[in-house]
């Protein structure tokens, strides 16, 4: 299950970067909102999977409330899930 979470964290991080640095500029600069719709949908699904997997593996990884909060909040920020993968999931 941890391997799946690592993959989801990576994909969620990539989708966040694609949304912020490609789709949104295309929407507001090139007036083409289709990228936000498609990438945003993928990002939303990956975000929900990331949070669901974090909840599922919280006890397995023996995360306290602070660590769990950090893992969940990291999904909001660009590069956050990459940090979590490196700091909390690398050695598992």
OpenMM code with the backbone's topology and positions (N, CA, C; nanometers):
from openmm import Vec3, app, unit

residues = "UNK UNK UNK UNK UNK UNK UNK UNK UNK UNK UNK UNK UNK UNK UNK UNK UNK UNK UNK UNK UNK UNK UNK UNK UNK UNK UNK UNK UNK UNK UNK UNK UNK UNK UNK UNK UNK UNK UNK UNK UNK UNK UNK UNK UNK UNK UNK UNK UNK UNK UNK UNK UNK UNK UNK UNK UNK UNK UNK UNK UNK UNK UNK UNK UNK UNK UNK UNK UNK UNK UNK UNK UNK UNK UNK UNK UNK UNK UNK UNK UNK UNK UNK UNK UNK UNK UNK UNK UNK UNK UNK UNK".split()
positions = [
    Vec3(0.0819, -0.1192, 0.0000),
    Vec3(0.0000, 0.0000, 0.0000),
    Vec3(0.0869, 0.1264, 0.0000),
    Vec3(0.2008, 0.1213, 0.0661),
    Vec3(0.2893, 0.2377, 0.0726),
    Vec3(0.3462, 0.2697, -0.0657),
    Vec3(0.3696, 0.1663, -0.1458),
    Vec3(0.4193, 0.1871, -0.2818),
    Vec3(0.3156, 0.2628, -0.3658),
    Vec3(0.1909, 0.2272, -0.3488),
    Vec3(0.0828, 0.2971, -0.4192),
    Vec3(0.0741, 0.4423, -0.3745),
    Vec3(0.0887, 0.4638, -0.2438),
    Vec3(0.0828, 0.6006, -0.1920),
    Vec3(0.1972, 0.6846, -0.2473),
    Vec3(0.3144, 0.6266, -0.2570),
    Vec3(0.4292, 0.6988, -0.3142),
    Vec3(0.4012, 0.7377, -0.4591),
    Vec3(0.3430, 0.6468, -0.5356),
    Vec3(0.3089, 0.6765, -0.6757),
    Vec3(0.2033, 0.7860, -0.6846),
    Vec3(0.1023, 0.7769, -0.5997),
    Vec3(-0.0030, 0.8783, -0.5993),
    Vec3(0.0534, 1.0140, -0.5588),
    Vec3(0.1432, 1.0154, -0.4613),
    Vec3(0.2057, 1.1417, -0.4186),
    Vec3(0.2824, 1.2046, -0.5336),
    Vec3(0.3551, 1.1243, -0.6082),
    Vec3(0.4302, 1.1749, -0.7226),
    Vec3(0.3360, 1.2313, -0.8290),
    Vec3(0.2341, 1.1542, -0.8645),
    Vec3(0.1394, 1.1984, -0.9669),
    Vec3(0.0606, 1.3210, -0.9220),
    Vec3(0.0244, 1.3271, -0.7955),
    Vec3(-0.0496, 1.4429, -0.7437),
    Vec3(0.0380, 1.5674, -0.7504),
    Vec3(0.1648, 1.5526, -0.7177),
    Vec3(0.2573, 1.6655, -0.7261),
    Vec3(0.2752, 1.7142, -0.8691),
    Vec3(0.2870, 1.6216, -0.9611),
    Vec3(0.3008, 1.6581, -1.1024),
    Vec3(0.1736, 1.7276, -1.1517),
    Vec3(0.0572, 1.6753, -1.1104),
    Vec3(-0.0681, 1.7379, -1.1553),
    Vec3(-0.0848, 1.8784, -1.0979),
    Vec3(-0.0371, 1.9002, -0.9759),
    Vec3(-0.0428, 2.0344, -0.9169),
    Vec3(0.0435, 2.1308, -0.9976),
    Vec3(0.1640, 2.0890, -1.0292),
    Vec3(0.2536, 2.1741, -1.1075),
    Vec3(0.1968, 2.2004, -1.2468),
    Vec3(0.1400, 2.0981, -1.3099),
    Vec3(0.0803, 2.1154, -1.4423),
    Vec3(-0.0372, 2.2128, -1.4371),
    Vec3(-0.1154, 2.2027, -1.3310),
    Vec3(-0.2300, 2.2924, -1.3162),
    Vec3(-0.1852, 2.4362, -1.2940),
    Vec3(-0.0924, 2.4564, -1.2009),
    Vec3(-0.0484, 2.5924, -1.1669),
    Vec3(0.0361, 2.6575, -1.2761),
    Vec3(0.1261, 2.5804, -1.3372),
    Vec3(0.2247, 2.6407, -1.4259),
    Vec3(0.1988, 2.6192, -1.5746),
    Vec3(0.0984, 2.5396, -1.6086),
    Vec3(0.0624, 2.5239, -1.7494),
    Vec3(-0.0842, 2.5580, -1.7744),
    Vec3(-0.1742, 2.4862, -1.7076),
    Vec3(-0.3169, 2.5017, -1.7374),
    Vec3(-0.3700, 2.6407, -1.7028),
    Vec3(-0.3353, 2.6909, -1.5857),
    Vec3(-0.3857, 2.8233, -1.5478),
    Vec3(-0.3296, 2.9346, -1.6361),
    Vec3(-0.2001, 2.9348, -1.6681),
    Vec3(-0.1529, 3.0363, -1.7640),
    Vec3(-0.2214, 3.0245, -1.9008),
    Vec3(-0.2454, 2.9015, -1.9456),
    Vec3(-0.3148, 2.8852, -2.0735),
    Vec3(-0.4561, 2.9426, -2.0669),
    Vec3(-0.5199, 2.9273, -1.9515),
    Vec3(-0.6556, 2.9805, -1.9368),
    Vec3(-0.6554, 3.1329, -1.9383),
    Vec3(-0.5659, 3.1930, -1.8628),
    Vec3(-0.5712, 3.3380, -1.8459),
    Vec3(-0.4893, 3.4159, -1.9485),
    Vec3(-0.3876, 3.3553, -2.0063),
    Vec3(-0.3063, 3.4252, -2.1060),
    Vec3(-0.3553, 3.3934, -2.2471),
    Vec3(-0.3781, 3.2658, -2.2741),
    Vec3(-0.4183, 3.2239, -2.4081),
    Vec3(-0.5698, 3.2106, -2.4224),
    Vec3(-0.6431, 3.2349, -2.3141),
    Vec3(-0.7893, 3.2273, -2.3147),
    Vec3(-0.8384, 3.0894, -2.3613),
    Vec3(-0.7729, 2.9841, -2.3107),
    Vec3(-0.8067, 2.8471, -2.3463),
    Vec3(-0.8294, 2.7657, -2.2184),
    Vec3(-0.9555, 2.7570, -2.1708),
    Vec3(-0.9830, 2.6931, -2.0421),
    Vec3(-0.9882, 2.5399, -2.0428),
    Vec3(-0.9760, 2.4773, -2.1574),
    Vec3(-0.9891, 2.3319, -2.1648),
    Vec3(-0.8837, 2.2595, -2.0811),
    Vec3(-0.7633, 2.3169, -2.0735),
    Vec3(-0.6567, 2.2526, -1.9963),
    Vec3(-0.6885, 2.2515, -1.8463),
    Vec3(-0.7469, 2.3601, -1.7977),
    Vec3(-0.7846, 2.3650, -1.6562),
    Vec3(-0.8912, 2.2605, -1.6276),
    Vec3(-0.9849, 2.2458, -1.7192),
    Vec3(-1.0909, 2.1461, -1.7006),
    Vec3(-1.0332, 2.0051, -1.6917),
    Vec3(-0.9485, 1.9698, -1.7876),
    Vec3(-0.8958, 1.8330, -1.7927),
    Vec3(-0.7910, 1.8057, -1.6852),
    Vec3(-0.6931, 1.8924, -1.6742),
    Vec3(-0.5882, 1.8723, -1.5738),
    Vec3(-0.6463, 1.8907, -1.4338),
    Vec3(-0.7395, 1.9850, -1.4195),
    Vec3(-0.8035, 2.0068, -1.2902),
    Vec3(-0.8812, 1.8849, -1.2425),
    Vec3(-0.9488, 1.8175, -1.3341),
    Vec3(-1.0224, 1.6958, -1.2982),
    Vec3(-0.9262, 1.5863, -1.2516),
    Vec3(-0.8196, 1.5665, -1.3271),
    Vec3(-0.7196, 1.4656, -1.2883),
    Vec3(-0.6582, 1.5014, -1.1530),
    Vec3(-0.6264, 1.6276, -1.1356),
    Vec3(-0.5684, 1.6726, -1.0088),
    Vec3(-0.6649, 1.6488, -0.8925),
    Vec3(-0.7915, 1.6779, -0.9129),
    Vec3(-0.8913, 1.6572, -0.8072),
    Vec3(-0.9017, 1.5117, -0.7651),
    Vec3(-0.9030, 1.4229, -0.8620),
    Vec3(-0.9093, 1.2788, -0.8323),
    Vec3(-0.7828, 1.2349, -0.7583),
    Vec3(-0.6676, 1.2789, -0.8065),
    Vec3(-0.5415, 1.2424, -0.7412),
    Vec3(-0.5321, 1.3006, -0.6005),
    Vec3(-0.5827, 1.4216, -0.5809),
    Vec3(-0.5842, 1.4825, -0.4479),
    Vec3(-0.6672, 1.3984, -0.3514),
    Vec3(-0.7860, 1.3576, -0.3950),
    Vec3(-0.8712, 1.2751, -0.3086),
    Vec3(-0.8066, 1.1402, -0.2786),
    Vec3(-0.7430, 1.0802, -0.3790),
    Vec3(-0.6716, 0.9540, -0.3561),
    Vec3(-0.5559, 0.9727, -0.2583),
    Vec3(-0.4839, 1.0825, -0.2720),
    Vec3(-0.3714, 1.1120, -0.1820),
    Vec3(-0.4193, 1.1197, -0.0373),
    Vec3(-0.5252, 1.1941, -0.0133),
    Vec3(-0.5791, 1.2084, 0.1230),
    Vec3(-0.6328, 1.0746, 0.1737),
    Vec3(-0.7040, 1.0014, 0.0887),
    Vec3(-0.7581, 0.8711, 0.1292),
    Vec3(-0.6461, 0.7749, 0.1669),
    Vec3(-0.5413, 0.7689, 0.0864),
    Vec3(-0.4286, 0.6802, 0.1173),
    Vec3(-0.3548, 0.7262, 0.2424),
    Vec3(-0.3436, 0.8567, 0.2624),
    Vec3(-0.2794, 0.9075, 0.3846),
    Vec3(-0.3574, 0.8596, 0.5074),
    Vec3(-0.4886, 0.8641, 0.4989),
    Vec3(-0.5724, 0.8171, 0.6103),
    Vec3(-0.5526, 0.6669, 0.6310),
    Vec3(-0.5480, 0.5927, 0.5210),
    Vec3(-0.5341, 0.4474, 0.5315),
    Vec3(-0.4000, 0.4026, 0.5887),
    Vec3(-0.2932, 0.4728, 0.5575),
    Vec3(-0.1617, 0.4267, 0.6036),
    Vec3(-0.1115, 0.4998, 0.7281),
    Vec3(-0.1917, 0.5895, 0.7816),
    Vec3(-0.1512, 0.6652, 0.9011),
    Vec3(-0.1070, 0.5720, 1.0136),
    Vec3(-0.1862, 0.4733, 1.0461),
    Vec3(-0.1519, 0.3809, 1.1552),
    Vec3(-0.0369, 0.2882, 1.1174),
    Vec3(-0.0348, 0.2447, 0.9925),
    Vec3(0.0727, 0.1565, 0.9460),
    Vec3(0.2084, 0.2247, 0.9602),
    Vec3(0.2145, 0.3535, 0.9313),
    Vec3(0.3396, 0.4289, 0.9403),
    Vec3(0.3644, 0.4860, 1.0803),
    Vec3(0.2667, 0.4701, 1.1684),
    Vec3(0.2761, 0.5196, 1.3065),
    Vec3(0.2985, 0.6716, 1.3107),
    Vec3(0.2222, 0.7435, 1.2274),
    Vec3(0.2301, 0.8882, 1.2252),
    Vec3(0.1508, 0.9459, 1.3408),
    Vec3(0.2087, 1.0429, 1.4095),
    Vec3(0.1318, 1.1149, 1.5110),
    Vec3(0.0455, 1.2186, 1.4385),
    Vec3(-0.0357, 1.2921, 1.5151),
    Vec3(-0.1286, 1.3882, 1.4558),
    Vec3(-0.0551, 1.4978, 1.3780),
    Vec3(0.0589, 1.5413, 1.4295),
    Vec3(0.1355, 1.6475, 1.3626),
    Vec3(0.1893, 1.6001, 1.2268),
    Vec3(0.2473, 1.4820, 1.2248),
    Vec3(0.3008, 1.4272, 1.0998),
    Vec3(0.1896, 1.4057, 0.9987),
    Vec3(0.0775, 1.3517, 1.0453),
    Vec3(-0.0370, 1.3302, 0.9566),
    Vec3(-0.0865, 1.4621, 0.8984),
    Vec3(-0.0936, 1.5659, 0.9806),
    Vec3(-0.1363, 1.6976, 0.9328),
    Vec3(-0.0384, 1.7523, 0.8289),
    Vec3(0.0898, 1.7352, 0.8532),
    Vec3(0.1917, 1.7810, 0.7577),
    Vec3(0.1768, 1.7076, 0.6250),
    Vec3(0.1570, 1.5768, 0.6309),
    Vec3(0.1405, 1.4963, 0.5096),
    Vec3(0.0182, 1.5437, 0.4310),
    Vec3(-0.0914, 1.5685, 0.5000),
    Vec3(-0.2133, 1.6126, 0.4314),
    Vec3(-0.2006, 1.7550, 0.3771),
    Vec3(-0.1463, 1.8449, 0.4562),
    Vec3(-0.1339, 1.9841, 0.4131),
    Vec3(-0.0339, 2.0014, 0.2991),
    Vec3(0.0632, 1.9142, 0.2911),
    Vec3(0.1640, 1.9238, 0.1854),
    Vec3(0.1023, 1.9093, 0.0465),
    Vec3(-0.0114, 1.8447, 0.0381),
    Vec3(-0.0749, 1.8253, -0.0924),
    Vec3(-0.1313, 1.9544, -0.1497),
    Vec3(-0.1380, 2.0584, -0.0694),
    Vec3(-0.1922, 2.1870, -0.1152),
    Vec3(-0.0862, 2.2705, -0.1858),
    Vec3(0.0376, 2.2537, -0.1486),
    Vec3(0.1458, 2.3393, -0.1977),
    Vec3(0.2231, 2.2743, -0.3117),
    Vec3(0.2650, 2.3541, -0.4110),
    Vec3(0.3513, 2.2981, -0.5151),
    Vec3(0.4781, 2.2392, -0.4519),
    Vec3(0.5194, 2.1280, -0.4985),
    Vec3(0.6366, 2.0539, -0.4521),
    Vec3(0.6170, 1.9899, -0.3138),
    Vec3(0.5021, 2.0102, -0.2511),
    Vec3(0.4778, 1.9559, -0.1175),
    Vec3(0.4787, 1.8047, -0.1132),
    Vec3(0.4150, 1.7413, -0.2098),
    Vec3(0.4115, 1.5950, -0.2082),
    Vec3(0.5481, 1.5352, -0.2391),
    Vec3(0.6306, 1.6080, -0.3141),
    Vec3(0.7673, 1.5606, -0.3390),
    Vec3(0.8472, 1.5599, -0.2086),
    Vec3(0.8269, 1.6635, -0.1273),
    Vec3(0.8923, 1.6723, 0.0035),
    Vec3(0.8469, 1.5561, 0.0930),
    Vec3(0.7192, 1.5296, 0.0955),
    Vec3(0.6650, 1.4207, 0.1789),
    Vec3(0.7222, 1.2872, 0.1337),
    Vec3(0.7268, 1.2667, 0.0047),
    Vec3(0.7800, 1.1399, -0.0474),
    Vec3(0.9243, 1.1216, -0.0038),
    Vec3(1.0007, 1.2264, -0.0101),
    Vec3(1.1435, 1.2198, 0.0281),
    Vec3(1.1617, 1.2049, 0.1792),
    Vec3(1.0880, 1.2839, 0.2572),
    Vec3(1.1080, 1.2889, 0.4025),
    Vec3(1.0413, 1.1731, 0.4767),
    Vec3(0.9177, 1.1368, 0.4381),
    Vec3(0.8416, 1.0386, 0.5159),
    Vec3(0.8215, 0.9038, 0.4490),
    Vec3(0.8380, 0.8958, 0.3184),
    Vec3(0.8064, 0.7709, 0.2494),
    Vec3(0.9271, 0.7027, 0.1866),
    Vec3(1.0395, 0.7684, 0.1809),
    Vec3(1.1579, 0.7173, 0.1125),
    Vec3(1.2076, 0.5858, 0.1731),
    Vec3(1.2127, 0.5772, 0.3026),
    Vec3(1.2733, 0.4616, 0.3695),
    Vec3(1.1736, 0.3526, 0.4051),
    Vec3(1.0573, 0.3574, 0.3441),
    Vec3(0.9565, 0.2574, 0.3783),
    Vec3(0.9386, 0.1575, 0.2684),
] * unit.nanometer
topology = app.Topology()
chain = topology.addChain("A")
for resn in residues:
    res = topology.addResidue(resn, chain)
    for name in ("N", "CA", "C"):
        topology.addAtom(name, app.Element.getBySymbol(name[0]), res)
